[in-house]
Structures are given as C-alpha cells and as structure tokens.
Amino acid sequence: MFAAEAVVTPAELVITGRSNLADGSLIDYVVWFTDSSGELTGPDLTGEMTARNGRFQAAIPSRTSEAGVFHARITFESGGDQPAIVTAKYGENGEHLSGEHVIADEDGRRIELNLTLEIQPNGSPGGSLPAPDRSSLAT
C-alpha cells in the first residue's frame, strides 16, 4: 500500500501518506507550481520523507496568494541512499517491489505517485486532485 494526499495552508503545502514500506525507508518528493496559465513559476522544491509506523509527511513552504496548481511527485527507490535493511528487503534496483502501479524501466522498479492541488484565485485550495493511476503497492 502506498497512498498520499496534499493539503495547503497559508504557510505551507503538507504532504501526508501511508505505506507498508519498512520503517526508515526514504521517500523523495519534488514539488513545483504552475500559474493559472499553466506556466512553471519558481524552482522545483525537493526533499525527503522517512517512513515510520506506516506513515510519512513533509511540510513545504507554499505560495498560496496566486491561483494555479501545485504538483508533487512522490517516489520510493530501493537502492542508492536507502538504509541497508531497506535495500536488502526491496532489492538494489527494486526487484522485490510489486503491485499494480509499480513503475519498471531500464533503471529498475520504483514506486511513484503524482498529486496535484488546485489553488483558487484567492489563494485557497480548490481540492486535492490525486492521480489514481499512479498509486503503488510494495511488498
């Protein structure tokens, strides 16, 4: 199981999620904002969350005064900087990850979830718009 949602407050975008990943698993995120015309504004914001007791969370400074859309890509890859116990469980290239929406390519397997959150002209959230075809499962 791997699911997440994003909510916006006046000061930050908060990503919260649930997973069955091993405690200590490192989950990456990239967040970007497009204005109401669809143009990218500002730099991508990147960071890392740690799975603990089936949950993960990040709070990212937001800019809710303008209309547009927050986009977030949340990924789990089992190699690289993961703790040794995580890599041992899921494989160096994610070969032990499985589920309907695990993505496999020439670099191996990973879990990827994309979220969007529309911001209204007054800076208030218009609702979370998760991309359901990107939710993933890990075993």
C-alpha positions in Angstrom: 0.0 0.0 0.0 1.3 3.5 -0.9 -1.1 6.4 -0.8 -0.6 10.2 -0.2 -2.5 13.4 -0.2 -1.6 17.1 -0.2 -3.2 20.0 1.6 -2.3 23.6 1.5 -2.3 26.0 4.5 -1.5 29.8 4.3 2.2 29.0 5.0 2.9 25.5 3.6 2.0 22.6 1.4 1.7 19.5 3.6 2.1 16.0 2.0 1.0 13.1 4.2 0.9 9.5 3.3 0.6 5.9 4.3 2.6 2.9 3.2 3.6 -0.6 4.0 7.3 0.3 3.4 9.8 -0.7 6.1 10.5 1.8 8.8 13.4 4.0 7.8 12.6 3.9 4.1 13.4 7.2 2.4 10.7 8.6 0.2 11.6 11.5 -2.1 9.4 14.3 -3.3 9.6 17.0 -6.0 7.1 19.9 -5.8 6.5 22.6 -8.5 3.9 25.3 -9.1 2.3 26.3 -12.3 0.3 29.5 -12.6 -3.3 29.8 -13.9 -2.0 29.8 -17.5 0.0 26.6 -16.9 3.4 28.3 -16.9 6.0 27.0 -14.4 6.8 29.5 -11.8 9.8 29.3 -9.5 12.2 26.4 -8.9 11.3 22.8 -8.1 11.4 22.1 -4.4 12.9 18.7 -3.5 13.1 16.8 -0.2 12.9 13.5 1.6 10.5 11.9 4.0 11.1 8.9 6.2 8.5 6.1 6.6 7.7 5.4 10.2 5.0 3.2 11.5 3.3 3.1 8.1 3.3 6.9 7.7 5.3 9.7 6.1 4.9 13.5 6.0 6.6 16.7 4.7 5.8 20.4 5.1 6.9 22.6 2.2 6.8 26.4 2.2 3.9 27.4 -0.1 2.8 30.4 -2.2 -0.9 30.4 -1.9 -1.5 34.0 -2.8 -1.7 33.3 -6.5 -4.0 31.0 -8.5 -2.5 27.9 -10.0 -1.6 24.3 -9.4 0.8 22.6 -7.0 2.3 19.4 -8.5 4.0 16.8 -6.3 5.8 13.7 -7.4 6.5 11.2 -4.6 8.9 8.3 -5.3 10.4 5.4 -3.5 13.5 3.8 -5.0 15.2 1.0 -3.0 18.8 1.5 -4.0 21.1 4.4 -3.5 20.9 6.2 -0.1 18.4 3.8 1.4 19.4 2.1 4.7 21.0 -1.3 4.1 18.0 -3.1 5.6 15.6 -1.3 3.2 17.8 -2.2 0.2 18.0 -5.8 1.3 14.2 -6.1 1.6 13.3 -4.4 -1.7 16.4 -5.1 -3.8 19.2 -2.9 -5.1 17.0 -2.0 -8.2 13.6 -2.5 -6.6 13.4 -6.0 -8.0 11.3 -7.1 -4.9 8.7 -4.3 -5.3 5.4 -5.4 -6.7 1.9 -4.0 -7.2 -0.4 -2.8 -9.9 1.3 0.6 -10.2 5.0 0.0 -9.5 6.9 1.5 -12.4 9.6 -0.5 -14.1 12.1 0.9 -16.6 15.7 0.4 -17.6 16.9 1.6 -14.2 14.8 -0.9 -12.2 11.5 -0.6 -10.3 10.2 2.2 -8.2 7.0 3.4 -6.6 5.7 6.7 -8.0 2.7 8.8 -7.0 1.7 12.1 -8.6 -0.5 14.6 -6.9 -2.0 18.0 -8.0 -3.7 20.6 -5.8 -5.5 23.4 -7.5 -5.3 26.8 -5.8 -8.1 29.3 -6.4 -7.6 33.0 -7.3 -8.0 34.0 -3.6 -5.2 31.6 -2.6 -7.5 29.0 -1.1 -7.2 25.3 -2.1 -9.7 24.1 -4.7 -9.3 20.5 -3.8 -6.8 17.7 -4.0 -6.6 16.0 -7.3 -4.7 12.8 -6.8 -3.7 10.9 -9.9 -5.1 7.5 -9.0 -3.3 5.6 -11.8 0.0 6.2 -10.1 -0.7 4.8 -6.6 1.5 1.8 -5.9 2.0 -1.2 -3.6 5.1 -2.5 -2.1 5.5 -6.0 -0.7 
